[in-house]
Amino acid sequence: MPVEVVNHVLSYLIHPRSSLGGLTERQSDHEVPRADQAQVRDKADLTKPADSGRAFENLFSWVEYKHPFLALAETSTRCRELVESYCAHLVKAWNKFNLPFTQLEAYGQACVYPDMSNIVYRRLWLQTAPRVCVFCAAPLSNYPHKPSFGVLLACEDCFYAQTFVLEEVHKIYHLYDPSVLRANNVRGSAQYEWILRIDVEALALKVYGTRAFHHARRHEEARPCDICLRIGIVTEVGDLLPGRRKIMPAHVKRPQRQRRPQQQ
């Protein structure tokens, strides 16, 4: 494959992209009005699983993801050379560190300082490249980057669009026991301060047969939930609201009870 074609392919990998749940990459763009995005989501079939398997979908395992340049460089010596050459071009074009590329090309390595023979250009580029949200492509930061952007490469809006807090899971899907979430491999932060929305939707689909919200309006919370009643789940309302009684379907995994040690 000609180097020009390879460089054209690599140009699409400078800023890796994914898509928001229920949307394409184009629909996820920050220039698309939220009303249009909501209209697309409203047309989704809530009796079918949510779209999982997307790149970067697990917001709580960002350390496991590698930039495409790093991943390609590990595949073969030839790919590493191509990626390194392309990143050298990017570093030269931006030249954030004011490196003496003109003298290097005119007089060679021996006539420039500092020594540029051992520079790993893909690492240098990734340190200085502008950072954008991998979902909506909104600009996040430019070099020098703020430390807070070193872990999570998503904007605030996209993060909130793909997560729930535990209180929202209680109100929206009537799932009250965090141990049930863990038993069904629902991903989230360590103490479930934030929970991955697509996993909660998958559990709701498993329990209720639909990903639809249960009480979409506040006045509905004062009466029994139609979705719960439809599948025979008993929910107490009124003064007993904090202590709701819930019988989970048999096919939903429940946390294993730890046996108490027998007294001697």
C-alpha positions in Angstrom: 0.0 0.0 0.0 1.5 3.4 -1.0 2.6 5.6 1.9 0.2 8.3 0.8 -2.7 6.0 1.2 -1.5 4.9 4.6 -1.1 8.5 5.7 -4.6 9.2 4.5 -6.0 6.3 6.6 -4.0 7.4 9.7 -5.4 10.9 9.4 -8.8 9.5 10.4 -7.3 8.0 13.6 -5.8 11.2 15.0 -8.9 11.7 17.1 -10.5 8.3 17.8 -14.3 8.4 17.8 -17.2 6.4 19.1 -21.0 7.1 19.3 -23.5 7.8 22.0 -26.0 5.1 22.8 -28.7 4.9 20.2 -27.0 7.3 17.8 -24.5 7.1 15.0 -21.2 9.0 15.1 -22.6 11.7 12.9 -25.7 12.1 15.1 -23.6 12.2 18.2 -21.7 15.3 17.0 -21.9 18.3 19.3 -23.2 20.4 16.4 -26.4 18.3 16.1 -29.1 19.9 18.3 -30.1 17.9 21.4 -33.7 18.0 20.2 -32.8 16.1 17.1 -30.8 13.6 19.1 -33.7 13.1 21.4 -36.0 12.6 18.5 -33.8 9.8 17.2 -33.7 8.1 20.6 -37.5 8.3 21.0 -38.0 6.2 17.9 -35.9 3.4 19.3 -37.5 0.0 19.9 -37.3 -0.3 23.7 -38.0 -4.0 23.6 -34.7 -4.7 21.9 -31.3 -4.6 23.6 -29.4 -1.3 23.6 -26.4 -1.0 21.2 -23.4 -2.3 23.2 -20.0 -3.2 22.0 -19.2 0.4 20.9 -15.7 1.7 21.3 -15.1 3.5 24.6 -18.6 2.6 25.8 -17.3 1.7 29.3 -16.6 5.1 30.8 -15.0 3.5 33.9 -12.2 1.5 32.1 -10.5 4.3 30.2 -7.0 3.1 31.2 -7.7 -0.1 29.2 -8.1 1.8 25.9 -5.1 2.6 23.7 -4.9 5.3 21.1 -5.1 3.7 17.6 -1.5 5.0 16.9 -0.1 3.0 19.9 -2.2 -0.1 19.1 -1.0 -0.1 15.5 2.6 0.5 16.4 2.5 -2.7 18.5 1.3 -4.9 15.6 4.4 -5.0 13.4 7.7 -3.3 12.7 6.4 -1.9 9.4 3.3 -0.4 11.1 5.4 1.1 13.8 7.6 2.8 11.1 4.5 4.1 9.3 2.9 5.4 12.4 6.2 7.0 13.6 6.7 8.7 10.2 3.2 10.1 10.2 3.5 11.3 13.8 6.8 13.0 12.9 4.9 14.9 10.2 2.3 15.9 12.7 4.9 17.0 15.3 6.7 19.0 12.6 3.5 20.7 11.5 2.5 21.8 15.0 6.0 22.0 16.5 4.8 22.9 20.0 8.3 22.5 21.4 10.0 24.7 18.7 12.3 21.8 17.6 15.0 22.7 15.0 13.6 20.7 12.1 14.9 23.1 9.5 18.5 22.7 10.7 18.0 18.9 10.9 17.0 18.7 7.3 19.7 21.0 6.1 22.7 19.7 8.2 21.8 16.4 9.7 21.6 15.0 13.2 25.2 16.0 14.2 24.5 19.7 13.8 21.3 20.1 15.9 20.8 20.4 19.6 19.1 18.8 21.4 19.7 15.3 20.0 16.6 14.3 18.0 17.7 10.9 17.0 15.9 9.1 19.8 12.6 10.9 19.8 9.5 8.7 19.7 7.2 11.0 17.7 4.0 9.1 18.4 4.4 9.7 22.1 5.4 13.4 21.6 2.4 13.9 19.3 0.0 12.3 21.8 1.3 14.6 24.5 0.7 17.8 22.5 -2.3 16.9 20.3 -5.6 18.8 20.8 -8.0 16.6 22.7 -11.6 16.2 21.7 -14.6 14.3 23.2 -14.5 10.8 21.6 -18.3 10.9 21.4 -19.3 14.3 20.2 -15.9 15.7 19.0 -16.3 18.9 21.1 -12.9 20.4 22.0 -11.7 19.6 25.5 -8.3 21.1 25.8 -5.1 22.1 24.0 -1.5 21.7 25.1 -0.6 22.0 27.9 -3.4 19.8 29.0 -5.1 20.0 32.3 -4.5 16.9 34.5 -8.3 16.2 34.8 -8.4 15.4 31.1 -5.7 12.8 31.3 -8.1 10.0 32.4 -11.5 10.8 30.9 -11.7 11.9 27.2 -15.4 12.7 27.2 -17.1 16.0 27.7 -19.5 16.6 30.6 -22.6 16.3 28.5 -21.6 13.0 27.0 -20.7 11.5 30.3 -24.0 12.4 31.9 -25.8 11.1 28.8 -24.4 7.6 29.3 -24.5 7.3 33.1 -27.0 7.1 36.0 -26.7 7.8 39.6 -28.1 5.2 42.0 -31.1 7.4 42.8 -32.0 7.6 39.1 -31.9 3.8 38.9 -34.3 3.6 41.8 -36.8 6.0 40.3 -36.5 5.2 36.7 -36.3 1.4 36.8 -37.4 0.5 40.3 -34.2 -1.4 41.0 -33.3 -0.8 44.6 -30.6 -3.2 45.6 -27.1 -2.4 44.5 -26.1 -6.0 45.0 -28.5 -7.0 42.3 -26.6 -4.7 39.9 -23.3 -6.3 40.8 -24.7 -9.8 40.5 -25.8 -8.9 36.9 -22.4 -7.4 35.9 -23.7 -3.8 35.8 -20.6 -1.7 35.4 -20.0 1.5 37.3 -17.6 3.3 39.7 -16.2 1.6 42.7 -19.1 2.5 45.1 -21.7 2.9 42.3 -21.7 6.7 42.5 -22.0 6.5 38.8 -23.5 3.6 36.8 -23.2 2.7 33.1 -26.6 3.3 31.5 -26.5 0.6 28.9 -25.9 -2.0 31.5 -28.8 -0.8 33.6 -31.0 -0.8 30.5 -29.9 -4.4 29.7 -30.9 -5.4 33.3 -34.2 -3.6 32.9 -34.9 -5.4 29.6 -34.1 -8.7 31.3 -36.4 -8.0 34.3 -39.3 -6.2 32.6 -39.0 -7.0 28.9 -38.6 -3.3 28.1 -36.1 -0.5 28.5 -38.9 2.1 29.0 -38.8 4.4 32.0 -41.3 3.4 34.7 -42.4 6.7 36.2 -41.7 9.3 33.6 -43.6 12.0 35.5 -43.5 13.0 39.1 -47.2 12.6 39.8 -47.0 9.0 38.7 -44.9 8.0 41.7 -48.0 8.1 43.9 -49.5 5.1 42.2 -48.4 1.5 41.5 -46.1 1.1 38.5 -47.9 -0.3 35.4 -44.7 -2.0 34.1 -44.0 -3.7 37.4 -47.6 -4.8 37.8 -47.7 -6.2 34.3 -45.1 -8.9 35.1 -46.4 -9.5 38.7 -43.9 -7.5 40.7 -45.5 -6.2 43.9 -44.6 -2.6 44.8 -45.9 -0.9 47.9 -46.5 2.9 47.6 -47.6 5.7 49.8 -46.1 5.9 53.3 -44.1 2.8 52.7 -42.3 4.2 49.6 -38.8 4.0 51.1 -39.3 0.4 52.1 -40.6 -1.0 48.8 -41.1 -4.7 48.6 -39.9 -6.2 45.4 -40.0 -9.8 44.2 -37.5 -10.3 41.3 -38.2 -12.7 38.5 -36.6 -16.1 38.7 -34.3 -15.6 35.7 -32.6 -12.5 37.1 -29.5 -13.2 39.0 -29.6 -12.3 42.7 -26.6 -11.9 45.0 -25.6 -15.0 46.9 -26.2 -14.9 50.6 -23.1 -15.5 52.7 -23.5 -18.4 55.1 -23.0 -17.6 58.7 -20.3 -19.7 60.4 -21.8 -22.3 62.7 -21.1 -21.8 66.3 -19.1 -24.5 67.9 
